[in-house]
Amino acid sequence: MITLAVDCMGGDHGPRVTLAACRQFLEHHPDARLLLVGQPESLKDFGHDRAAITPASEIVTMDDPVEIALRRKKDSSMRVAIQQVKDGAAQAAVSAGNTGALMAIARYLLKTLEGIDRPAIATQMPNAKGGATTVLDLGANVDCSAEHLLQFAVMGSALVSALQEGSEPTVGLLNIGEEAIKGSDVIKKAGELLRIAGNSGDLRFYGNVEGNDIFKGTVDIVVCDGFVGNVALKASEGVATMIVGGLKQEFKKNIFTKMAAIAAYPVLSALMKRMDHRRYNGAALLGLRGLVFKSHGSADAMAFEQALNRAYDAARNNLLDRVRTRVAHASPLLAPADAQPASSAVGATY
């Protein structure tokens, strides 16, 4: 049985969404069980033989400062859910709560793996090949050294290889051009480290890629700092929403466009499904000594279920052991970098 600890109180919608998603998840995964973490009075009506309530008296709100969430709300549903992973009661924790608070609490309770300076947030973005490109970091680390970007590449490779059995993913370094001479000093140095890692068999380095390569599917993994990654993520979601909304409005205009919509419905339906960002919800917090997954705070039941699915797949495929193995193999290259103050390392939202 795969056991997930679910922060049922987190996010914009709380139990109204998380419990509906949990019920759907259990129906689709007969070998899974859930620890529903939160205020018992809000969870008492959820009856299932593979779900148990784990009480927590406090809630981390979406605008709580990290200090409040970490130091004062010690019985929050977010913290208790992560504690279940630390104690071995669950293989992974899932929360739609405050990103900065989740990262800070997870790092405080679980600590980072040996050889990893900072955890990173990784998720998938749809690409033109019909699959998805994994991008990291997405906001946990605003400023990164070349060594950090190498660490992200190693962890991202473990994530994709775990979720896509038998594959050895390709890694691209996000830059302003494909040429090795382009980019900042940090990016140039990161490129050198990634080429060395590629030659030593620690990963498959493709080279520099540009922003449009994320959506072309040029590589399996794109590595960047958290500032750039978060902007790319939010921009892609905005464009997808605009295109889908525009199509719907366009086909409502008159009888001719309605007839065209009917004729093209199968193609349009498939396109809108592929561009639906809810299908890609669920970001892994990589580099910790335990599995933690972050859902969008605004996720509906369908999207939150996807985050549960990703956590389940990661636990089932032994993601944590795979990350440890890759990090250990690449340890000669993963030179420790200067630590960054926590206040600037966990500022973005997912």
Sequence and secondary structure as in RCSB ss.txt:
>XXXX:A:sequence
MITLAVDCMGGDHGPRVTLAACRQFLEHHPDARLLLVGQPESLKDFGHDRAAITPASEIVTMDDPVEIALRRKKD
SSMRVAIQQVKDGAAQAAVSAGNTGALMAIARYLLKTLEGIDRPAIATQMPNAKGGATTVLDLGANVDCSAEHLL
QFAVMGSALVSALQEGSEPTVGLLNIGEEAIKGSDVIKKAGELLRIAGNSGDLRFYGNVEGNDIFKGTVDIVVCD
GFVGNVALKASEGVATMIVGGLKQEFKKNIFTKMAAIAAYPVLSALMKRMDHRRYNGAALLGLRGLVFKSHGSAD
AMAFEQALNRAYDAARNNLLDRVRTRVAHASPLLAPADAQPASSAVGATY
>XXXX:A:secstr
 EEEEEETT TTTTHHHHHHHHHHHHHH TTEEEEEEE HHHHTT   TTEEEEE  B   TT  HHIIIII TT
BHHHHHHHHHHHTS SEEEE S HHHHHHHHHHHH B TT SS EEEEEEE TTSSEEEEE SSS SS  HHHHH
HHHHHHHHHHHHHSTT   EEEEE SSSSTT S HHHHHHHHHHHHHHHTTSSEEEEEE HHHHHHT SSEEE  
HHHHHHHHHHHHHHHHHHHHHHHHHTTSSHHHHHHHHHTHHHHHHHHHHH GGGG  EEEETBSSEEEE  TT  
HHHHHHHHHHHHHHHHTTHHHHHHHHHHHTTTT        HHHHS    
